[in-house]
Amino acid sequence: MTMPYYASPEQVMRDRSEYARKGISRGRSVAVVTYADGVLFIAENPSSTLHKVGELYDRIGFAAVGRYSEFESLRVAGVRLADVRGYSYNRRDVTGRVIANAYAQTLGEIFTQQTKPFEVELCVAEVGETPESDQLYRLTFDGSVVDEPDFIVMGGQADAVSANLREHFLPGMGLAEALRVGVQALSAVSPATAGNGGPGLLSGELLEVAVLDRRRPKRAFRRITGAALRTLLDRSDEGGTVAAEEPHTAAHAPSVPQPGTPAGLGDPDVPDTAGGTGEATAPDAG
């Protein structure tokens, strides 16, 4: 009679943790940074269709690193949870903390009960009425959740990117300056800039950028792409002093609406007409 293979619970947990960490570290980094008018998401992502950043609800955003199929299923589940809770109770009852707790419970159950843990790390961000009320929640593969101040870096060489951000981050930065600081930190460790002979910066084609803009009346999330992103990167290359010299209302370069884009998604002063009356939140395509 053969003896069954035995491993102590501590060894099993260590093996699962090591497996998940290795999978997450192989990906490219994502930085989530607070700025004067909201929360900025910056991801090194050359794909235009497989998004690492998305919208969960009116003023709640999502960012992730790791295995795409796994964190995309979590994003969709978060959208459904937010929609059902907002419809059953009140839209104000949908908060980043509620969604982060649901994610933490799900990831914890997967980590302890399934053979293979999810190779993902998540950020749930909620923009408040003031910068002091912004919330950034970081969730790891084992279900741990932490409320982080100022910024979060996940995936890739997260420690090196965090050290760079910690050195250059200043509370209350404008959008252009925050983008410059974030892109500079991601570029410092990116293989895409390693062979340029100097501290080159990632181009707009290699970046996925979005914001939660507290000035928007309903849905705060919008992506910054194309000409709007190139304009912001050009302004940040000039020194990133735009936010210090101009009012915050001039810090945003409105996105150029793509064909089929609902009116209002590129300008915080225009009512958002996505979803008809704005009383329902459609799931993010990414």
N, C-alpha and C positions, 0 to 999 in steps of 0.2 A: 504494500500500500504506500503510495507516494504521499509525502507530507506537503500540505498546502504552503504556498509562499507566504511569508509573514514579513511585514514591515511595521514598525511602530507608528502610531498616529503622528508623532512629531516629525518623523522622517517623511511620511506621506505629504504632510503640509509643506515641508521645506522643498520637496521635489516639485510640487505643484507651483509654489511661489517662484522657484527658479525658472521653471518652464514658461510661466506667464511673463516674467520680467524679460527673458531673452526674446520672446516674440515681440513685446512692446518696443524694446530698445532697437530692433532692426528697422523700425519705421522712421519717417521724418518727423521733426518736432512741430508742435503747435504751441503758440503763445496766446494767452488771453490777458489783455492789459486794460485796466481802467484808465479813462481820460476824463476831461472836464465835462463832456456832454454825454457820457455813457460808458459802454464797454466795447473794446476793439478785439476782434478775433483775427489772428494772422497764422496761416498754416502754409508750410512749404508743401505744395501740392500741384504737380504739373498737369493733373487730370482736370478737364473742364466738366466732367459729368459725375465722377465719384467724389462727392463732397465729404470733407471732414467736419464741416461747420454747418449748422442748420438752425431752424426755428422750431421751438416747442410750443410756445403760446404767445400771447400778446406782447409781453415784455420779458420773455424768457428765451434764452438761446442755449445752444448745445454745441460742444466741440469734443472730438474724440481722436484717439490714436490707437493703432493696433490692427487687428484683423477686421477688414471692412465689413464682411458679412455679419459679424457678431455685433459690432457697434451700430450698424444700420438697423438691425432688428430691435436693439434697445431704443434707438431714436424714435422709430415708428411706435413702439409701445409707449414711450413718453408722450408723444403727440395724442395718442388715443386716451391715455389717462387724463391728460389735461383737458381734452375736449369733453369727455364724459363728466368729469368733476365740475367743469365750468357750466355745463348744461344742466346738471342735476342740482347744483347749489347756486353758486354765484361766480362770476368771472373773477372777483376779488379773492375767492377762496383758492384759486390756482396760484401757488407760489413756488419759487425755486426750491425752497426747503422741503415742500411736500414731494416734489418730483425726485429730488436728491435722495430722500429717505426711501422712496419706492425702489429706486435704482440700487441703493445700498443693500436692501433686503434681497432683491433678485440676485445680485452678484454674489452675496454671501451664501445663498442657498446653492448656487451653481458651483461655487468654489468648494464647499464642504460635501456636497452630495453627489456630484458628478465626477467621473474619472478625469476628464479634461476641463480645466478652468477656462474662462473667457480670457483671451489675450487682448484686453482692452484697458484703457484708462480714459475717464470721462471728466468733463467739466460742465456743470450746469450753472449758468450765469443769469442773474436777474437784475435789471436796471431799475433803480428807484427814482423817486422824485428829486432827490438830492444825491450828490456823490457819496455822502456818508451812508446812505441807505442801499447802495449797490451791494450785491451779494455774489461771491464766487465760491462754488462748492466743487471740491476735487474728490473724485471717487476712483478707487483703485480696484484691481481685479478681485480682491478678496472681500469686497463690500465695505471697506473702510471709507469714511467720509470726513472731510476736513473743510472748515470754512476758512478760506485763504484771503488775506488782504492784498490789495494792489494788483497782483498779477499771479498767473499760474502758467507753468511750462510743463508739457507732457511729451513723452516719447523721445526717441533718438538720444542725443547727448543732453538730456534735460538739465543735469547739474551745471554743465558749462554754460548753457544758454541762460539759466537762472542767475548765475554769477555775473554774466554780462549785463543782464537786465537790472539786477540789483545795483550795479555800479552807475547806471545811467538813468534809471527811472526817477521821475519827480512827480509828486501828486499834482493834479490839476493841469497836466499837459493838454495842449490842443490836439486835434486829430492828426495833423501832419507831423507834429513832433513825436507823438506816441507811435505812429507808424514807422517813423525813422528809427526810433529806439528799438522797436520790435524786430524790424527787418535786419537791422545791424546785428542784433543778438543771434538771430537765426542764421544769418550769413556767415558768422564767425566760425561755425562748426559744420556748415553744409558742404558736402562733396562737390556740389555744383559750382562753388566758388573757389575750390581748393587749388585748381590749376591755373588761376589767372595771374599768378605772380604777385599778388597783393591782396589787401582786404576788400575784395569786390563785394557788391551787394546783389542779392537775388533780384532778378527782373520780374516784372509784372506777370509774365507768362508762367512763372514758376510759383506764383503765390495765389492763395485763396484768402480773400479779405472780406470781412463783414463787420457790421456794427449793430449794437443795440443803442439807438439814439433816444435819449430821454425826452427830447423835444417833440417827438412824433406823438400825436394824440392817442392813437390806438395801437397799431402794430409797430413796435419799435425796431424790429429786425429789418435790415436791408443789406444786400450784397453790394460791394464796390468792385466794379469790373470795368474792363475796357478803358475808354478815354478818361473816366473819372479816376480810376486807379493810377493811370500813368501821370495824370496831373498831380495827384497827391504825392506820388513818388518823386516827381520833378521838384515839387515845392520842398519836400523833405531833404532832397539833395542839396538845396540851397542853404541849409542850415537849420531847418525846422523851427524858425523863429516866428512863423506866421501867427501862431496862437497867442504869442506874447504881445504882438503889435496890432492885431485885429480883434474885433469882437468875436465871440464864439459862434455867432450866426454866420460868419464868413469862413469858419474853419472847415466846413464840409463842402466838398465839390459834389453837387448833385449827380447821381448816376444818370447816364443816358439811357432812357427806357428802351429795352429791346422790343422787337415786334411781339405783340400780344401781352405786353406787361401792363397790368392795371394802372390807371392813373393814380398818381400820388406816391408811388414807390420810390421816386427819385428826389422828392422835395419834401422836407419835413413840414413845410407850411401848407401843403396841399392835402386835403382829406384823403385817406387811404380808401380806395373803392374796391380793394380785393375782397372777394367773397360777398359782393352785393352791398348789403347795408353795413357790413363790418361787424355784425353780431355773431358771426361764426368764423373760426380760424381754420383755414385749409391746411392740411399737412404740407410741410416743405418737400419739394421735389427731390432735395439732396439728402 
